[in-house]
Amino acid sequence: MTFLDDVIKRAKDHDASRPRSQQVSVGWSEVGGCRAYLGFRLEGAWASDETDTWAAQRGTAIHQYLEGIIAGPGVRTEITTEYRGIVGHADIVLPAGVWDWKTTSLASSKLWTSDHSLLRQKRVQIHGYAAGMVDAGEIPEDSEVGLLVVPVDGTFADWWSYSEPFDRSLADEGADRLDQVRDLMAAGEPLPKDKPLNWCSNWCPFVSLCRGQDDAKGEEITDAELTAAVAQYGETAQQITKLYKQKDGLAEMIRGLAGVAGDWRIGLSKPGDPKDVLDEEAVRAEYAARGEAVPMTLKPGAAPRLNVRRIKKAAA
C-alpha cells in the first residue's frame, strides 16, 4: 500500500466511523430520495457496494469550517430535531429561522438557479427540520427557512440563497412519502427505482442488491434534476452546433480581411514554424526493403461519446 492509498483509506475509515455515517434511522436528507433506497435503509440492509464518499466528506469539511465562523450569539449550529419520528440535524438555527448548507458543483448550482422546482427534495428536508423545531418551541410558526448554496468549484460570487416562509405541508410531504414506502413494503409490493442505473452505479451503496444485470440502459429517467440536466445539455449542444455553422459561414466571407471593423479588429495569426515529423511512408518502404514487418502496437479505441438527441414525436 502506497502512502496515498493509506491516506485515502484513513479518510474513508474516518467518515465511516462518524455518527451520521452510522445512523440507522432514515433522516430528512433521505426521505425525498429514491424509494427503493429507502426500502433498503428501513430494512437495515448491509451495503453491497462501496461508493465514493469524497463529495460528502468535502461538504462536511466545509460545513465544519463555516460553522466555526458563523456560530455566535443568536446563531446555533448542528441542532438535532425530530418531526413525525424522522430525526435530522439542522445546520443553522436562528431565533426565527432554519438554514441548511448545500455544497455542490457549479454546474448543479446553475441548474438549480435556472429551475427552482429542482429544489423540492431539499426544501422538504429543511421544512422537516423546521417542523421539529417549531413543535419543540425552539422557533415560531412564522419562521423563515432557507438554503445556502456553496459551489465547491466556484467563487464567492457564485454563492446564493433560497428562502421562504415555513410550510408544514412540505415536511408532511416527506413524512408521507416515507410512510408510503413502509406501506408498499408491508404489502409486499416492489418499490419504485427512482434513479437511473448509471446514477445508482456511481452513488448507491445498494446497487448490486437492487439492480439486476438485465436493467435496460434505455430506461425512462424520471428524476427531475437529472431530466432537467439532460434537457439543458441537449439544448445547449444544439445551440452550439448552430453557432459553429454560422461561424464557419461567416468565416468564408471575411477570411483575408485585415483592419478595424467597428468594435472589432480582424487579421490572421502568424503561420506556425515547420517541424520534423515521422515519415511513415519512408519507414514502411525501409522495412519492406528488408522483408520485415513494421512493428505495430494496439491503440485503445475511442472513448464512448455522450449522445443527447431530441426525440422526434410521431405525427398526430
Secondary structure as a PSIPRED ss2 file (coil, helix, strand):
# PSIPRED VFORMAT (PSIPRED V4.0)

   1 M C   1.000  0.000  0.000
   2 T C   1.000  0.000  0.000
   3 F H   0.000  1.000  0.000
   4 L H   0.000  1.000  0.000
   5 D H   0.000  1.000  0.000
   6 D H   0.000  1.000  0.000
   7 V H   0.000  1.000  0.000
   8 I H   0.000  1.000  0.000
   9 K H   0.000  1.000  0.000
  10 R H   0.000  1.000  0.000
  11 A H   0.000  1.000  0.000
  12 K H   0.000  1.000  0.000
  13 D H   0.000  1.000  0.000
  14 H H   0.000  1.000  0.000
  15 D H   0.000  1.000  0.000
  16 A H   0.000  1.000  0.000
  17 S H   0.000  1.000  0.000
  18 R C   1.000  0.000  0.000
  19 P C   1.000  0.000  0.000
  20 R C   1.000  0.000  0.000
  21 S C   1.000  0.000  0.000
  22 Q C   1.000  0.000  0.000
  23 Q C   1.000  0.000  0.000
  24 V C   1.000  0.000  0.000
  25 S C   1.000  0.000  0.000
  26 V C   1.000  0.000  0.000
  27 G E   0.000  0.000  1.000
  28 W C   1.000  0.000  0.000
  29 S C   1.000  0.000  0.000
  30 E C   1.000  0.000  0.000
  31 V C   1.000  0.000  0.000
  32 G C   1.000  0.000  0.000
  33 G C   1.000  0.000  0.000
  34 C C   1.000  0.000  0.000
  35 R H   0.000  1.000  0.000
  36 A H   0.000  1.000  0.000
  37 Y H   0.000  1.000  0.000
  38 L H   0.000  1.000  0.000
  39 G H   0.000  1.000  0.000
  40 F H   0.000  1.000  0.000
  41 R H   0.000  1.000  0.000
  42 L H   0.000  1.000  0.000
  43 E H   0.000  1.000  0.000
  44 G C   1.000  0.000  0.000
  45 A C   1.000  0.000  0.000
  46 W C   1.000  0.000  0.000
  47 A C   1.000  0.000  0.000
  48 S C   1.000  0.000  0.000
  49 D C   1.000  0.000  0.000
  50 E C   1.000  0.000  0.000
  51 T C   1.000  0.000  0.000
  52 D C   1.000  0.000  0.000
  53 T C   1.000  0.000  0.000
  54 W H   0.000  1.000  0.000
  55 A H   0.000  1.000  0.000
  56 A H   0.000  1.000  0.000
  57 Q H   0.000  1.000  0.000
  58 R H   0.000  1.000  0.000
  59 G H   0.000  1.000  0.000
  60 T H   0.000  1.000  0.000
  61 A H   0.000  1.000  0.000
  62 I H   0.000  1.000  0.000
  63 H H   0.000  1.000  0.000
  64 Q H   0.000  1.000  0.000
  65 Y H   0.000  1.000  0.000
  66 L H   0.000  1.000  0.000
  67 E H   0.000  1.000  0.000
  68 G H   0.000  1.000  0.000
  69 I H   0.000  1.000  0.000
  70 I H   0.000  1.000  0.000
  71 A C   1.000  0.000  0.000
  72 G E   0.000  0.000  1.000
  73 P C   1.000  0.000  0.000
  74 G C   1.000  0.000  0.000
  75 V E   0.000  0.000  1.000
  76 R E   0.000  0.000  1.000
  77 T E   0.000  0.000  1.000
  78 E E   0.000  0.000  1.000
  79 I E   0.000  0.000  1.000
  80 T E   0.000  0.000  1.000
  81 T E   0.000  0.000  1.000
  82 E E   0.000  0.000  1.000
  83 Y E   0.000  0.000  1.000
  84 R C   1.000  0.000  0.000
  85 G C   1.000  0.000  0.000
  86 I E   0.000  0.000  1.000
  87 V E   0.000  0.000  1.000
  88 G E   0.000  0.000  1.000
  89 H E   0.000  0.000  1.000
  90 A E   0.000  0.000  1.000
  91 D E   0.000  0.000  1.000
  92 I E   0.000  0.000  1.000
  93 V E   0.000  0.000  1.000
  94 L E   0.000  0.000  1.000
  95 P C   1.000  0.000  0.000
  96 A C   1.000  0.000  0.000
  97 G E   0.000  0.000  1.000
  98 V E   0.000  0.000  1.000
  99 W E   0.000  0.000  1.000
 100 D E   0.000  0.000  1.000
 101 W E   0.000  0.000  1.000
 102 K E   0.000  0.000  1.000
 103 T E   0.000  0.000  1.000
 104 T E   0.000  0.000  1.000
 105 S C   1.000  0.000  0.000
 106 L H   0.000  1.000  0.000
 107 A H   0.000  1.000  0.000
 108 S H   0.000  1.000  0.000
 109 S H   0.000  1.000  0.000
 110 K H   0.000  1.000  0.000
 111 L H   0.000  1.000  0.000
 112 W H   0.000  1.000  0.000
 113 T H   0.000  1.000  0.000
 114 S H   0.000  1.000  0.000
 115 D C   1.000  0.000  0.000
 116 H H   0.000  1.000  0.000
 117 S H   0.000  1.000  0.000
 118 L H   0.000  1.000  0.000
 119 L H   0.000  1.000  0.000
 120 R H   0.000  1.000  0.000
 121 Q H   0.000  1.000  0.000
 122 K H   0.000  1.000  0.000
 123 R H   0.000  1.000  0.000
 124 V H   0.000  1.000  0.000
 125 Q H   0.000  1.000  0.000
 126 I H   0.000  1.000  0.000
 127 H H   0.000  1.000  0.000
 128 G H   0.000  1.000  0.000
 129 Y H   0.000  1.000  0.000
 130 A H   0.000  1.000  0.000
 131 A H   0.000  1.000  0.000
 132 G H   0.000  1.000  0.000
 133 M H   0.000  1.000  0.000
 134 V H   0.000  1.000  0.000
 135 D H   0.000  1.000  0.000
 136 A C   1.000  0.000  0.000
 137 G C   1.000  0.000  0.000
 138 E C   1.000  0.000  0.000
 139 I C   1.000  0.000  0.000
 140 P C   1.000  0.000  0.000
 141 E C   1.000  0.000  0.000
 142 D C   1.000  0.000  0.000
 143 S C   1.000  0.000  0.000
 144 E E   0.000  0.000  1.000
 145 V E   0.000  0.000  1.000
 146 G E   0.000  0.000  1.000
 147 L E   0.000  0.000  1.000
 148 L E   0.000  0.000  1.000
 149 V E   0.000  0.000  1.000
 150 V E   0.000  0.000  1.000
 151 P E   0.000  0.000  1.000
 152 V C   1.000  0.000  0.000
 153 D C   1.000  0.000  0.000
 154 G C   1.000  0.000  0.000
 155 T C   1.000  0.000  0.000
 156 F H   0.000  1.000  0.000
 157 A H   0.000  1.000  0.000
 158 D H   0.000  1.000  0.000
 159 W C   1.000  0.000  0.000
 160 W E   0.000  0.000  1.000
 161 S E   0.000  0.000  1.000
 162 Y E   0.000  0.000  1.000
 163 S E   0.000  0.000  1.000
 164 E E   0.000  0.000  1.000
 165 P E   0.000  0.000  1.000
 166 F C   1.000  0.000  0.000
 167 D C   1.000  0.000  0.000
 168 R H   0.000  1.000  0.000
 169 S H   0.000  1.000  0.000
 170 L H   0.000  1.000  0.000
 171 A H   0.000  1.000  0.000
 172 D H   0.000  1.000  0.000
 173 E H   0.000  1.000  0.000
 174 G H   0.000  1.000  0.000
 175 A H   0.000  1.000  0.000
 176 D H   0.000  1.000  0.000
 177 R H   0.000  1.000  0.000
 178 L H   0.000  1.000  0.000
 179 D H   0.000  1.000  0.000
 180 Q H   0.000  1.000  0.000
 181 V H   0.000  1.000  0.000
 182 R H   0.000  1.000  0.000
 183 D H   0.000  1.000  0.000
 184 L H   0.000  1.000  0.000
 185 M H   0.000  1.000  0.000
 186 A H   0.000  1.000  0.000
 187 A C   1.000  0.000  0.000
 188 G C   1.000  0.000  0.000
 189 E C   1.000  0.000  0.000
 190 P C   1.000  0.000  0.000
 191 L C   1.000  0.000  0.000
 192 P C   1.000  0.000  0.000
 193 K C   1.000  0.000  0.000
 194 D C   1.000  0.000  0.000
 195 K C   1.000  0.000  0.000
 196 P C   1.000  0.000  0.000
 197 L H   0.000  1.000  0.000
 198 N H   0.000  1.000  0.000
 199 W H   0.000  1.000  0.000
 200 C H   0.000  1.000  0.000
 201 S H   0.000  1.000  0.000
 202 N H   0.000  1.000  0.000
 203 W H   0.000  1.000  0.000
 204 C C   1.000  0.000  0.000
 205 P C   1.000  0.000  0.000
 206 F C   1.000  0.000  0.000
 207 V H   0.000  1.000  0.000
 208 S H   0.000  1.000  0.000
 209 L H   0.000  1.000  0.000
 210 C H   0.000  1.000  0.000
 211 R C   1.000  0.000  0.000
 212 G C   1.000  0.000  0.000
 213 Q C   1.000  0.000  0.000
 214 D C   1.000  0.000  0.000
 215 D C   1.000  0.000  0.000
 216 A C   1.000  0.000  0.000
 217 K C   1.000  0.000  0.000
 218 G C   1.000  0.000  0.000
 219 E C   1.000  0.000  0.000
 220 E C   1.000  0.000  0.000
 221 I C   1.000  0.000  0.000
 222 T C   1.000  0.000  0.000
 223 D C   1.000  0.000  0.000
 224 A H   0.000  1.000  0.000
 225 E H   0.000  1.000  0.000
 226 L H   0.000  1.000  0.000
 227 T H   0.000  1.000  0.000
 228 A H   0.000  1.000  0.000
 229 A H   0.000  1.000  0.000
 230 V H   0.000  1.000  0.000
 231 A H   0.000  1.000  0.000
 232 Q H   0.000  1.000  0.000
 233 Y H   0.000  1.000  0.000
 234 G H   0.000  1.000  0.000
 235 E H   0.000  1.000  0.000
 236 T H   0.000  1.000  0.000
 237 A H   0.000  1.000  0.000
 238 Q H   0.000  1.000  0.000
 239 Q H   0.000  1.000  0.000
 240 I H   0.000  1.000  0.000
 241 T H   0.000  1.000  0.000
 242 K H   0.000  1.000  0.000
 243 L H   0.000  1.000  0.000
 244 Y H   0.000  1.000  0.000
 245 K H   0.000  1.000  0.000
 246 Q H   0.000  1.000  0.000
 247 K H   0.000  1.000  0.000
 248 D H   0.000  1.000  0.000
 249 G H   0.000  1.000  0.000
 250 L H   0.000  1.000  0.000
 251 A H   0.000  1.000  0.000
 252 E H   0.000  1.000  0.000
 253 M H   0.000  1.000  0.000
 254 I H   0.000  1.000  0.000
 255 R C   1.000  0.000  0.000
 256 G C   1.000  0.000  0.000
 257 L C   1.000  0.000  0.000
 258 A C   1.000  0.000  0.000
 259 G E   0.000  0.000  1.000
 260 V E   0.000  0.000  1.000
 261 A E   0.000  0.000  1.000
 262 G C   1.000  0.000  0.000
 263 D C   1.000  0.000  0.000
 264 W E   0.000  0.000  1.000
 265 R E   0.000  0.000  1.000
 266 I E   0.000  0.000  1.000
 267 G C   1.000  0.000  0.000
 268 L C   1.000  0.000  0.000
 269 S C   1.000  0.000  0.000
 270 K C   1.000  0.000  0.000
 271 P C   1.000  0.000  0.000
 272 G C   1.000  0.000  0.000
 273 D C   1.000  0.000  0.000
 274 P C   1.000  0.000  0.000
 275 K C   1.000  0.000  0.000
 276 D C   1.000  0.000  0.000
 277 V C   1.000  0.000  0.000
 278 L C   1.000  0.000  0.000
 279 D C   1.000  0.000  0.000
 280 E H   0.000  1.000  0.000
 281 E H   0.000  1.000  0.000
 282 A H   0.000  1.000  0.000
 283 V H   0.000  1.000  0.000
 284 R H   0.000  1.000  0.000
 285 A H   0.000  1.000  0.000
 286 E H   0.000  1.000  0.000
 287 Y H   0.000  1.000  0.000
 288 A H   0.000  1.000  0.000
 289 A H   0.000  1.000  0.000
 290 R H   0.000  1.000  0.000
 291 G C   1.000  0.000  0.000
 292 E C   1.000  0.000  0.000
 293 A C   1.000  0.000  0.000
 294 V C   1.000  0.000  0.000
 295 P C   1.000  0.000  0.000
 296 M C   1.000  0.000  0.000
 297 T C   1.000  0.000  0.000
 298 L C   1.000  0.000  0.000
 299 K C   1.000  0.000  0.000
 300 P C   1.000  0.000  0.000
 301 G C   1.000  0.000  0.000
 302 A C   1.000  0.000  0.000
 303 A C   1.000  0.000  0.000
 304 P C   1.000  0.000  0.000
 305 R C   1.000  0.000  0.000
 306 L C   1.000  0.000  0.000
 307 N C   1.000  0.000  0.000
 308 V C   1.000  0.000  0.000
 309 R C   1.000  0.000  0.000
 310 R C   1.000  0.000  0.000
 311 I C   1.000  0.000  0.000
 312 K C   1.000  0.000  0.000
 313 K C   1.000  0.000  0.000
 314 A C   1.000  0.000  0.000
 315 A C   1.000  0.000  0.000
 316 A C   1.000  0.000  0.000
